Amino acid sequence: MFYELQPLRLQAGWKIEFNNFTEYDTDLHGENALHELCEDLLRLYNEKVNLIIDLGWYPGCDISGHYVLELIKDFKWDYPLERISTKSKKEIIAYIEKWVCFEFFAKYCNK
């Protein structure tokens, strides 16, 4: 089965580096397309403030896994500014749309 890319509301300044984040949802679709749950789902980059939003499913292709969403500054992957781990797709979408807003990430611009 083919799933469309997940619609997201992104603010200006964010570049999509890769996007494999589809409308597939384990709550709705069960185990029909576990290949949709990979460790590299979405990466957004804001060059102006050197922030990365990275999303993956861990462990990949495993229905018992979960989403991991991280906000990274200056490519310091070992020290995420924010980290969310959840099975809820709805919650992940809400966090992504919150984190891309200047009102949220402004606190990290001068660090």
Residue, then its C-alpha position, 0 to 999 in steps of 0.5 A: m500500500f502507498y501512503e502520502l507524505q504527512p502534511l505539516r505546517l512549517q514556518a519560513g526558514w526551515k529546509i526539508e533535508f529528507n522526508n519519509f514521514t508518511e500518513y501511515d499510523t500504527d493506530l489506524h493501519g496496524e502492521n500493514a506497512l511496517h517499512e514506513l517506520c524507519e529510523d530516518l523519517l524526517r529532517l528539517y534544518n534552519e540554517k539561519v539559527n543552525l537548528i535541526i529537527d530530526l524524527g525517527w522510529y526506533p527500532g525501525c520496522d518494529i511495531s513495538g517501537h516509538y517515535v523519537l523527535e530531537l531538536i539539535k543545535d550546532f550539529k551536537w547530536d549527543y546533546p539534543l536541546e529537546r527530545i520527545s519519545t512517544k508512540s503517538k503520531k498526533e503528538i509528534i505532529a504537534y511537537i514538530e509544528k510547535w518547534v518550527c515556530f520562532e516563538f518556541f526556538a528563539k530561546y535557543c538562538n543565542k546559545 
